[in-house]
Amino acid sequence: MIFADTIILSDLHLGSEVSRAKPALRLLKSASFNRLILLGDIFSDLNFRRLKKEHWQFLGYIRKLSNPKREVEVVWVEGNHDHGLSQVMSHLVGIRVYQEYAWEFAGVRHLAIHGHQFDQFVSGNRLVSGFLSALHLAMQKMSFGKKRLTGFIERFDTVWLRLSAKVAGGGVFCGHTHEALSLKRDGVEYYNSGSWTQDSATYIAVDPSGVRVWEYRDPTDQSLEHEVKQDLELDFEDLLAD
């Protein structure tokens, strides 16, 4: 069981063939937390017809978490693939979408921003970057778990480190690169939550002991896995009926 104040995950790319929505849902159902930050690129594109059953199940559980009775704060930070989905997501899963999100925990200020804003190529060439993003996901599908080729594209946006001025002494959390990262520079800690499109799926947990980047591993206990699967049978069609 995972216990944390905040769980952060990004780059799930629902609608793509390489999205690992089932493990992401298992993670959320096996964790106890006060805040969930979906740090951008939760969708691959705006074509909802590409969403599979497990993708709708993930969205259904996000909607459940956003119920005030759960007392869990659910935050969606917009990524470049989520662009234009703010109103749709507010209606679909009942949560607000931010461009960037700041919060405090244990007296420390943190900032979450997807990171594409600091990738000048992506920001200035939306149509071309969309093509490269599709190519990127196709490359991951062909060489699942092999990062040498895709890692070259994923390192475009290292300029997101400029965010230090906004959270002096705190932490900056980004996604976008699909490569998990933890480093400290000039008194500011930087984290990248990685992605859920490769066989090494990663997330961030913030708790009283600090900030840690974790790699998710599927349950080894078959009975537990069966129990989780049974619980995941959500009526996702109700989402579209609202």
C-alpha positions in Angstrom: 0.0 0.0 0.0 1.3 3.4 -1.0 0.7 6.3 1.4 1.5 9.9 0.3 0.3 13.4 0.5 0.6 13.9 -3.3 0.8 11.5 -6.2 2.0 12.9 -9.6 1.9 11.1 -12.9 2.0 12.3 -16.5 2.1 11.4 -20.1 -0.4 8.6 -20.1 -1.4 9.3 -23.7 -4.9 7.7 -23.5 -5.9 6.8 -27.1 -2.5 5.6 -28.2 -1.5 2.0 -28.6 1.3 2.3 -26.0 -0.8 3.8 -23.2 -0.5 1.8 -20.0 -3.8 2.8 -18.6 -4.4 -0.5 -16.7 -1.3 -0.3 -14.6 -1.9 3.4 -14.0 -5.3 2.6 -12.6 -3.9 -0.2 -10.4 -1.5 2.3 -9.0 -4.2 4.8 -8.0 -6.4 2.1 -6.5 -3.5 0.7 -4.4 -2.5 4.1 -3.1 -3.8 6.4 -0.3 -3.2 10.1 -1.0 -4.7 13.6 -0.4 -3.8 15.1 -3.8 -3.5 13.7 -7.3 -1.8 15.8 -10.0 -2.2 14.6 -13.5 0.7 16.5 -15.0 -0.3 16.8 -18.7 -0.6 14.7 -21.8 -3.1 12.4 -20.3 -4.6 12.2 -23.7 -2.7 11.4 -26.9 -5.0 13.6 -29.1 -8.6 14.9 -29.3 -9.9 11.9 -31.1 -12.0 10.2 -28.4 -12.9 7.3 -30.7 -9.4 5.9 -30.1 -10.1 5.5 -26.4 -10.2 1.8 -25.4 -12.2 0.3 -22.6 -9.3 0.5 -20.1 -8.9 4.2 -21.1 -12.5 5.0 -20.2 -12.0 3.0 -17.0 -9.1 5.2 -16.0 -11.2 8.3 -16.6 -14.1 6.8 -14.7 -11.9 6.4 -11.6 -10.6 9.9 -11.9 -14.2 11.1 -11.9 -14.9 9.0 -8.7 -11.8 10.5 -7.0 -13.1 14.0 -7.8 -16.2 13.4 -5.8 -16.1 15.8 -2.8 -17.0 12.9 -0.5 -13.6 11.3 -1.3 -11.8 14.4 0.1 -9.1 14.0 -2.5 -7.9 17.1 -4.5 -7.6 16.1 -8.1 -5.6 18.5 -10.4 -5.2 18.3 -14.1 -2.3 20.4 -15.6 -2.7 20.9 -19.3 0.0 19.4 -21.6 0.6 20.0 -25.3 -1.5 16.9 -26.2 -4.3 18.1 -23.9 -4.5 21.5 -25.5 -8.2 22.6 -25.9 -9.6 20.0 -23.6 -10.2 22.2 -20.5 -14.0 22.6 -20.9 -14.4 19.0 -22.0 -12.5 17.6 -19.0 -14.3 19.8 -16.5 -17.6 18.3 -17.7 -16.4 14.7 -18.3 -14.6 14.0 -15.0 -15.5 17.1 -12.9 -12.1 18.6 -12.4 -10.5 21.9 -13.2 -7.6 22.1 -15.7 -4.7 24.4 -15.0 -1.8 25.7 -17.1 0.4 25.5 -14.0 -0.4 24.6 -10.4 1.3 25.7 -7.2 0.8 24.2 -3.7 2.5 24.0 -0.4 3.2 21.0 1.7 5.1 21.0 5.0 5.9 24.7 4.6 7.5 24.2 1.2 6.1 25.7 -2.0 6.0 23.5 -5.1 5.1 24.1 -8.8 3.7 21.7 -11.3 3.8 22.5 -15.0 3.9 20.1 -18.0 7.0 21.6 -19.5 6.2 21.9 -23.2 6.0 25.7 -22.7 9.8 25.7 -22.3 10.4 23.6 -25.4 10.6 26.4 -28.0 10.2 24.0 -30.9 7.0 22.6 -29.6 5.6 26.0 -28.6 6.3 27.6 -31.9 5.5 24.8 -34.3 2.3 23.1 -33.1 1.4 21.3 -36.3 5.0 20.0 -36.9 5.4 19.1 -33.3 2.1 17.1 -33.5 3.6 15.1 -36.3 6.8 14.4 -34.4 4.8 13.4 -31.3 2.9 10.8 -33.3 6.2 9.6 -34.7 7.6 9.5 -31.2 4.7 7.2 -30.0 5.1 5.0 -33.0 8.8 4.6 -32.3 7.9 3.6 -28.7 5.5 1.0 -30.0 8.1 -0.5 -32.3 10.9 -0.6 -29.7 9.0 -0.8 -26.4 11.4 -0.5 -23.6 14.3 0.6 -25.7 15.0 4.3 -24.8 18.1 5.1 -26.8 16.2 6.2 -30.0 13.2 7.9 -28.3 15.4 9.4 -25.6 17.0 11.7 -28.3 13.7 13.3 -29.0 12.7 13.3 -25.3 15.6 15.6 -24.3 14.5 18.6 -26.3 13.1 20.5 -23.4 15.8 20.8 -20.8 15.2 24.5 -20.7 12.4 23.9 -18.2 15.1 24.2 -15.5 14.6 28.0 -15.7 11.6 27.7 -13.4 13.7 27.9 -10.3 12.8 31.6 -9.7 9.2 30.7 -9.0 9.8 28.3 -6.2 13.0 29.3 -4.4 13.8 26.5 -2.0 10.9 24.3 -3.2 10.3 21.8 -6.0 9.5 22.1 -9.7 7.6 19.1 -11.3 7.4 18.6 -15.0 6.4 15.9 -17.5 6.7 16.1 -21.3 10.1 14.4 -21.8 8.9 10.9 -20.8 12.2 10.5 -18.9 12.1 10.4 -15.1 14.5 12.7 -13.5 15.5 14.0 -10.1 18.2 16.7 -9.6 19.0 19.7 -7.5 20.4 23.0 -8.7 20.9 26.3 -6.9 18.8 25.2 -4.0 15.8 24.1 -6.1 14.8 20.5 -6.6 13.7 19.4 -10.1 11.6 16.3 -10.9 10.3 14.8 -14.0 7.5 12.3 -13.6 8.4 10.2 -16.7 5.6 8.5 -18.6 3.2 5.6 -18.9 3.9 4.7 -22.5 7.0 2.6 -21.9 7.6 -0.5 -19.9 9.3 1.5 -17.2 6.3 3.5 -15.9 7.2 6.1 -13.3 5.4 8.4 -10.9 6.2 10.8 -8.1 5.2 10.6 -4.4 5.4 13.5 -2.1 5.2 12.7 1.6 6.6 13.9 5.0 9.9 12.1 4.2 10.4 14.0 1.0 9.9 13.6 -2.8 10.7 10.4 -4.5 10.4 9.1 -8.1 9.1 5.6 -8.2 9.0 2.9 -10.9 5.6 1.1 -10.9 5.6 -2.6 -10.8 2.6 -4.8 -11.3 1.3 -6.8 -8.3 3.0 -10.2 -8.1 0.2 -11.7 -6.0 -2.3 -13.1 -8.5 -5.2 -13.0 -6.0 -4.7 -9.3 -5.4 -4.4 -8.7 -9.2 -7.7 -10.5 -9.7 -9.4 -8.5 -7.0 -8.2 -5.3 -8.6 -9.4 -6.3 -12.0 -12.8 -7.2 -10.7 -13.1 -3.8 -9.1 -12.1 -2.0 -12.3 -15.2 -3.1 -14.2 -16.7 0.4 -14.4 -19.7 1.4 -16.5 -17.7 3.9 -18.6 -20.6 4.4 -21.0 -22.3 6.5 -18.3 -19.5 9.1 -18.8 -20.7 9.8 -22.3 -24.4 10.0 -21.2 -23.9 13.0 -18.9 
